[in-house]
């Protein structure tokens, strides 16, 4: 996630993982707590009404991530996202690796004002891959 001085973000996700090879649905979130997940910033992450919630009452000093401990290979990822207020910036990292405590290298589906659905690659080299209905060079 790329987050720059955001105040009062509310980021809620419900996550499921479906194995493509076995066509077997496996939930990676139990809907009750953050078992099976890890973060270096637990003060921002919680479970509320059966969903993972990321929030802060103040501007974030840096990016923050919550990582599933479930190993995956081929997968189908289905998430529902609610972002309040809509002028915030967040995202869902996938096929990404941890890079230090507050960075991720890999793909991100952007969430937020002017970036909904944009595919981004955090690699320090690639940047935006897809914007709206056309590719970005």
C-alpha positions in Angstrom: 0.0 0.0 0.0 1.2 3.5 -0.8 -0.1 5.8 2.0 0.9 9.4 2.2 -0.1 11.4 5.3 -3.6 10.1 5.5 -5.8 11.1 8.5 -8.7 9.0 9.7 -8.6 6.3 7.1 -11.1 3.4 7.4 -10.2 0.5 5.3 -12.3 -2.7 5.6 -11.7 -5.9 3.7 -13.3 -9.3 3.6 -10.9 -11.8 2.1 -11.3 -15.3 0.5 -8.8 -17.4 -1.3 -9.8 -20.1 -3.8 -7.3 -22.6 -5.1 -7.3 -22.7 -8.9 -5.7 -26.1 -9.1 -8.0 -27.9 -6.7 -11.0 -25.6 -7.2 -11.4 -25.7 -3.5 -12.3 -22.5 -1.6 -10.2 -21.8 1.4 -10.9 -18.8 3.7 -7.7 -17.0 4.8 -9.6 -15.0 7.4 -11.7 -16.5 10.1 -13.9 -13.5 10.6 -13.2 -13.3 14.4 -9.6 -12.2 15.0 -6.3 -11.7 13.3 -5.0 -15.2 13.7 -3.1 -16.1 10.6 -2.1 -12.5 9.9 0.9 -10.5 10.9 1.9 -6.8 10.9 4.6 -4.6 12.4 1.8 -2.0 13.2 -0.9 -3.8 15.2 -2.3 -0.5 16.5 -3.8 0.1 13.1 -5.4 -3.3 12.5 -8.4 -5.0 14.1 -11.5 -7.1 13.4 -14.9 -5.5 13.5 -18.2 -7.0 12.6 -16.4 -9.9 10.9 -14.1 -7.9 8.7 -10.4 -6.8 8.8 -10.3 -3.1 9.6 -7.4 -0.7 9.2 -7.8 2.7 10.8 -6.0 5.6 12.4 -7.2 8.9 14.0 -4.1 10.7 12.9 -1.9 10.9 9.7 0.1 7.7 9.1 3.9 8.3 9.3 4.6 5.6 6.7 3.0 2.7 4.9 1.5 0.0 6.9 0.7 -3.6 5.9 -1.1 -6.6 7.2 0.1 -9.9 5.7 -1.6 -13.3 5.5 0.5 -16.1 6.8 -1.3 -18.5 4.4 1.0 -19.7 1.6 -0.6 -19.5 -1.9 0.5 -20.4 -5.4 -2.2 -20.1 -8.1 -5.3 -18.4 -6.6 -8.4 -16.4 -7.1 -8.7 -13.5 -4.7 -12.1 -12.1 -3.9 -12.4 -9.0 -1.6 -15.0 -6.5 -0.7 -13.6 -3.1 0.2 -15.2 -0.2 2.0 -13.0 3.0 2.2 -14.1 6.0 4.3 -13.5 8.7 3.4 -13.2 8.0 -0.3 -10.4 10.6 -0.8 -7.9 8.3 0.9 -5.4 6.0 -0.7 -5.0 2.3 0.1 -4.6 -1.0 -1.8 -4.5 -4.8 -1.8 -1.0 -6.2 -2.3 -0.8 -9.6 -4.1 2.1 -11.6 -5.3 4.2 -9.3 -3.2 7.0 -9.8 -0.8 7.9 -7.9 2.4 10.7 -5.4 1.9 11.7 -4.1 5.4 9.0 -3.4 7.9 7.0 -0.8 6.0 7.4 -1.6 2.3 6.1 -4.3 -0.1 7.5 -5.2 -3.5 4.9 -6.6 -5.9 1.5 -5.9 -7.4 -1.1 -3.7 -5.8 -4.8 -3.2 -6.7 -5.3 0.4 -5.8 -8.2 1.6 -3.7 -9.2 5.3 -3.2 -9.9 8.6 -4.9 -8.8 8.7 -8.6 -7.2 5.2 -8.3 -10.0 2.7 -7.9 -9.1 -0.5 -9.7 -5.7 0.7 -10.9 -3.0 -2.0 -11.0 0.2 -0.8 -9.6 3.6 -2.5 -9.2 5.7 -1.5 -6.2 9.1 -2.3 -7.6 10.7 1.1 -7.6 11.0 0.6 -11.4 7.7 -0.3 -12.9 5.1 2.0 -11.4 1.6 2.0 -12.9 0.7 -0.9 -15.1 -2.9 -0.2 -15.9 -5.0 2.9 -15.4 -8.8 2.8 -16.1 -9.4 1.3 -19.5 -5.9 1.6 -21.0 -2.3 0.7 -20.2 0.1 3.3 -18.9 3.6 3.4 -20.4 
